[in-house]
């Protein structure tokens, strides 16, 4: 997928919610069709796997603004 869209960072597919569980993002019974889903989250992760910045919400409509993510990235890089 990364090559197809021309990005240089990794993408994650978590259909079994294993990563969601590690981050505490499982929303039990949150799927209107039944079952669990992951809560909405944006996570900036370092190359060694540390969480540099995160934004979590129970409302999937509330997302961080692109400038917030860029500022968090700059801060994490010491810029």
C-alpha positions as MATLAB code, in Angstrom:
seq = 'XXXXXXXXXXXXXXXXXXXXXXXXXXXXXXXXXXXXXXXXXXXXXXXXXXXXXXXXXXXXXXXXXXXXXXXXXXXXXXX';
ca = [
       0.000    0.000    0.000;
       2.801    2.452    0.838;
       4.297    2.109   -2.646;
       0.898    2.471   -4.285;
       0.170    5.818   -2.650;
       3.786    7.016   -2.447;
       4.293    7.358    1.305;
       7.454    6.627    3.284;
       5.923    5.567    6.596;
       4.297    2.361    7.735;
       0.586    1.623    7.825;
      -1.037   -0.804   10.231;
      -4.046   -3.062    9.747;
      -5.389   -4.383   13.043;
      -8.447   -6.491   12.250;
      -8.009   -8.612   15.391;
      -7.589   -5.476   17.602;
      -4.298   -6.735   19.063;
      -2.586   -3.364   18.671;
      -5.723   -1.565   19.839;
      -5.585   -3.651   23.012;
      -1.922   -2.727   23.584;
      -2.851    0.969   23.406;
      -6.059    0.545   25.409;
      -8.216    1.528   22.437;
     -10.732   -1.317   22.328;
     -14.328   -0.048   22.470;
     -16.316   -3.092   23.619;
     -19.649   -3.319   21.819;
     -18.893   -0.157   19.850;
     -19.754   -1.624   16.480;
     -23.432   -0.910   15.666;
     -23.552   -4.316   13.957;
     -22.258   -5.942   17.157;
     -18.779   -6.667   18.415;
     -15.852   -4.528   19.413;
     -14.100   -1.787   17.463;
     -11.059    0.409   18.056;
     -11.575    3.949   19.360;
     -10.392    6.730   17.088;
      -6.739    7.579   17.706;
      -3.803    9.341   16.117;
      -0.424    8.219   17.434;
       3.021    9.537   16.547;
       5.476    6.694   17.139;
       9.272    6.926   17.175;
      11.438    4.583   15.147;
      12.122    2.565   18.302;
       8.399    2.179   19.055;
       7.959    4.852   21.727;
       4.837    7.001   21.722;
       5.876   10.602   21.049;
       2.404   12.128   20.865;
      -1.149   10.862   20.841;
      -4.740   11.997   20.472;
      -7.527    9.654   21.573;
     -11.270   10.209   21.507;
     -14.490    8.269   21.908;
     -16.051   10.404   19.161;
     -14.720    9.402   15.738;
     -15.739   12.811   14.391;
     -13.209   14.601   16.607;
      -9.809   14.425   14.932;
      -6.687   16.495   15.520;
      -6.111   19.254   13.012;
      -3.251   18.635   10.568;
      -1.356   21.593   12.055;
      -1.585   20.000   15.519;
       0.027   16.833   14.171;
       2.722   18.805   12.346;
       3.522   20.816   15.484;
       3.724   17.615   17.552;
       6.063   16.128   14.956;
       8.293   19.200   14.987;
       8.379   19.195   18.802;
       9.289   15.495   18.867;
      12.126   16.181   16.439;
      13.389   19.106   18.535;
      12.520   21.749   15.969;
];
